[in-house]
Amino acid sequence: MMVSDVADLLIKEFGEKKIKISKDYLDKYGRDWYKGIEARPSAIFFPEDEKDIRDLIIFANKHKHPIVPSGGRTGLNGGATAANNEIVVSSEKLNKIQWLSDRNQIKCQSGVITDNAKEFALENNRLLPISFSATSSSTIGGNLATNAAGAKFIRYGATKEYVASIKVVLASGELIELRKDVLKDATGPNLMELFFGSEGALGFITEVTLNTFPLPAYTENILINFNDINLIQEKILKTNNKNIISAVEFWDSNCQKLFNKEKNNNYEVLIELAADSETEINKCLEDIANLNADVSLLNSKQTNELWSKREEIPVKLADLNAYKLDICIPIKNLKSYLNEIYKIDLDKEVYCFGHLGDGNVHVNIVSDTNLEELKSKIYELTISLNGSPSAEHGIGQRKKHIWADFSYYSDKLKLLKSLKKSMDPNNILCPKVFFN
Ligand SMILES: Cc1cc2nc3c(=O)[nH]c(=O)nc-3n(C[C@H](O)[C@H](O)[C@H](O)COP(=O)(O)OP(=O)(O)OC[C@H]3O[C@@H](n4cnc5c(N)ncnc54)[C@H](O)[C@@H]3O)c2cc1C
């Protein structure tokens, strides 16, 4: 169907308040953070409730016209980019939020901005530990659809770990609810998992109930300059002190230079300690002080500055047009992985930072001439160490090549394709994304 025909039909059926087709809307809502794919949406739809989404999905099936769910558009791989005349379905107006005081849970629509949900938890003296630099724009629905993690993974796990229930509109138009109220549940596989990381291709998440956590009574932050990854891994992360660590963010000397800082050491690591007793924190600080490393205990001003610096790294690298790889390596292989990368990259074009506690390294290549060569060598190295090419950013349209490169995902791909076929026979949900 012609783009103008779809737009006319949509306006006729849903009205001009919910359907936008002007250039400013198409430009703004047609794509995510990744600028490498041109956006060509046919229209932007702003549903106000689940019925609107169901009606649109029925429309899409009837006209065999594809749609792309869209949240805060902070995705890094073109998952929310409508490159082929898809109708973008924005969750922007799905922003209701409610506190369930008897269970310390947040019940919210999927378009609630992540920081608003975190703030809401804080107002109720609780912690929602989703922590990364894009949470001022990302949405709870987008976080789950990409299986987002971040700095606090080491202590609290990925966002999906806090989910008590979700509602999803399937490609058939049916609205379903899946719950996880108990710790043990042997009623078959946990099917909620199907939608975590499914990047909009298996259903539109409309509502989410999230568990929250007690606020830690004491926190401290420290900065360590170091040369050997094993110092952090063996002497800190493999001791009982790990239990009170809530973030271990590292960056290499190339990243330090983004802040015009020359360093003698290879890495800096920002560690957040959080505990209910001061004694536990002091014991941990004492152990770390005895490591004979370059350690600084940060006051609150320095802590804020260091966290801002950490969050600025991906933004500064994006300004340099960096190609971003989001690798996860089995922790025992991390030291050799980083050593090998710097052997490949003799021209210092590769910038590494990330989450040391879970083996997630964001490898960024800033090179006009060596990009393809460096990329394929780094992927080869990742494969040789049984790593993942996507720790927390998903696949989108940009990284679909990984299915061919990483042969150990071939059975997963087969299963995903057959699920997709049975759940979305008309292929209307994100037909160009991810595994399609
Ligand atoms: C500077 C920067 C730093 C980042 N750091 C991190 C990090 O540390 N950790 C991390 O995990 N991510 C990080 N990201 C990536 C990004 O913020 C996350 O992937 C985030 O979860 C995306 O949420 P969103 O609402 O913006 O989703 P969008 O970008 O709008 O969409 C992402 C995908 O989810 C689908 N989708 C969106 N909403 C729904 C819905 N309601 N139902 C079904 N599918 C939906 C879309 O179709 C698309 O495929 C970073 C991004 C930036 C720009």
The ligand as an SDF file (V2000), in Angstrom:
LIG
                    3D

 53 58  0  0  0  0  0  0  0  0999 V2000
   24.2100    7.2960   26.0640 C   0  0  0  0  0  0  0  0  0  0  0  0
   23.5490    5.9560   26.1620 C   0  0  0  0  0  0  0  0  0  0  0  0
   23.9680    5.0400   27.1190 C   0  0  0  0  0  0  0  0  0  0  0  0
   23.3420    3.8030   27.2430 C   0  0  0  0  0  0  0  0  0  0  0  0
   23.7650    2.9390   28.2090 N   0  0  0  0  0  0  0  0  0  0  0  0
   23.1130    1.7700   28.3700 C   0  0  0  0  0  0  0  0  0  0  0  0
   23.4910    0.8690   29.4290 C   0  0  0  0  0  0  0  0  0  0  0  0
   24.4210    1.1060   30.1930 O   0  0  0  0  0  0  0  0  0  0  0  0
   22.7920   -0.2690   29.5740 N   0  0  0  0  0  0  0  0  0  0  0  0
   21.7490   -0.5760   28.7280 C   0  0  0  0  0  0  0  0  0  0  0  0
   21.1270   -1.6260   28.9150 O   0  0  0  0  0  0  0  0  0  0  0  0
   21.4040    0.2210   27.7040 N   0  0  0  0  0  0  0  0  0  0  0  0
   22.0470    1.3920   27.5100 C   0  0  0  0  0  0  0  0  0  0  0  0
   21.6810    2.2140   26.4820 N   0  0  0  0  0  0  0  0  0  0  0  0
   20.7050    1.7510   25.4830 C   0  0  0  0  0  0  0  0  0  0  0  0
   19.2390    2.1590   25.6790 C   0  0  0  0  0  0  0  0  0  0  0  0
   19.1040    3.2720   26.5070 O   0  0  0  0  0  0  0  0  0  0  0  0
   18.4340    0.9800   26.2190 C   0  0  0  0  0  0  0  0  0  0  0  0
   18.4290   -0.0450   25.2510 O   0  0  0  0  0  0  0  0  0  0  0  0
   17.0000    1.3260   26.6290 C   0  0  0  0  0  0  0  0  0  0  0  0
   16.4760    0.2170   27.3340 O   0  0  0  0  0  0  0  0  0  0  0  0
   16.0580    1.6010   25.4520 C   0  0  0  0  0  0  0  0  0  0  0  0
   14.8250    2.0800   25.9520 O   0  0  0  0  0  0  0  0  0  0  0  0
   13.9150    3.0520   25.0710 P   0  0  0  0  0  0  0  0  0  0  0  0
   12.6470    3.3080   25.7980 O   0  0  0  0  0  0  0  0  0  0  0  0
   14.6770    4.2400   24.6530 O   0  0  0  0  0  0  0  0  0  0  0  0
   13.6070    2.1100   23.8260 O   0  0  0  0  0  0  0  0  0  0  0  0
   13.5820    2.4420   22.2760 P   0  0  0  0  0  0  0  0  0  0  0  0
   14.9380    2.8400   21.8120 O   0  0  0  0  0  0  0  0  0  0  0  0
   12.4640    3.3550   21.9630 O   0  0  0  0  0  0  0  0  0  0  0  0
   13.2490    0.9950   21.7070 O   0  0  0  0  0  0  0  0  0  0  0  0
   14.1610   -0.0590   21.8420 C   0  0  0  0  0  0  0  0  0  0  0  0
   13.5450   -1.3550   21.3050 C   0  0  0  0  0  0  0  0  0  0  0  0
   12.4530   -1.7460   22.1260 O   0  0  0  0  0  0  0  0  0  0  0  0
   11.2240   -1.8020   21.3780 C   0  0  0  0  0  0  0  0  0  0  0  0
   10.1950   -1.2580   22.2510 N   0  0  0  0  0  0  0  0  0  0  0  0
   10.1480   -0.0140   22.8240 C   0  0  0  0  0  0  0  0  0  0  0  0
    9.0470    0.0930   23.6060 N   0  0  0  0  0  0  0  0  0  0  0  0
    8.3980   -1.0950   23.5270 C   0  0  0  0  0  0  0  0  0  0  0  0
    7.1900   -1.6150   24.1030 C   0  0  0  0  0  0  0  0  0  0  0  0
    6.4310   -0.8850   24.9260 N   0  0  0  0  0  0  0  0  0  0  0  0
    6.8340   -2.8900   23.7970 N   0  0  0  0  0  0  0  0  0  0  0  0
    7.5900   -3.6530   22.9560 C   0  0  0  0  0  0  0  0  0  0  0  0
    8.7150   -3.2150   22.3780 N   0  0  0  0  0  0  0  0  0  0  0  0
    9.1270   -1.9520   22.6620 C   0  0  0  0  0  0  0  0  0  0  0  0
   11.4980   -0.9910   20.1110 C   0  0  0  0  0  0  0  0  0  0  0  0
   10.7330   -1.4540   19.0230 O   0  0  0  0  0  0  0  0  0  0  0  0
   12.9730   -1.2280   19.8980 C   0  0  0  0  0  0  0  0  0  0  0  0
   13.2010   -2.4300   19.2270 O   0  0  0  0  0  0  0  0  0  0  0  0
   22.2820    3.4620   26.3470 C   0  0  0  0  0  0  0  0  0  0  0  0
   21.8620    4.3850   25.3840 C   0  0  0  0  0  0  0  0  0  0  0  0
   22.4740    5.6250   25.2880 C   0  0  0  0  0  0  0  0  0  0  0  0
   21.9710    6.5940   24.2670 C   0  0  0  0  0  0  0  0  0  0  0  0
  1  2  1  0
  2  3  1  0
  2 52  2  0
  3  4  2  0
  4  5  1  0
  4 50  1  0
  5  6  2  0
  6  7  1  0
  6 13  1  0
  7  8  2  0
  7  9  1  0
  9 10  1  0
 10 11  2  0
 10 12  1  0
 12 13  2  0
 13 14  1  0
 14 15  1  0
 14 50  1  0
 15 16  1  0
 16 17  1  0
 16 18  1  0
 18 19  1  0
 18 20  1  0
 20 21  1  0
 20 22  1  0
 22 23  1  0
 23 24  1  0
 24 25  2  0
 24 26  1  0
 24 27  1  0
 27 28  1  0
 28 29  2  0
 28 30  1  0
 28 31  1  0
 31 32  1  0
 32 33  1  0
 33 34  1  0
 33 48  1  0
 34 35  1  0
 35 36  1  0
 35 46  1  0
 36 37  1  0
 36 45  1  0
 37 38  2  0
 38 39  1  0
 39 40  1  0
 39 45  2  0
 40 41  1  0
 40 42  2  0
 42 43  1  0
 43 44  2  0
 44 45  1  0
 46 47  1  0
 46 48  1  0
 48 49  1  0
 50 51  2  0
 51 52  1  0
 52 53  1  0
M  END
$$$$
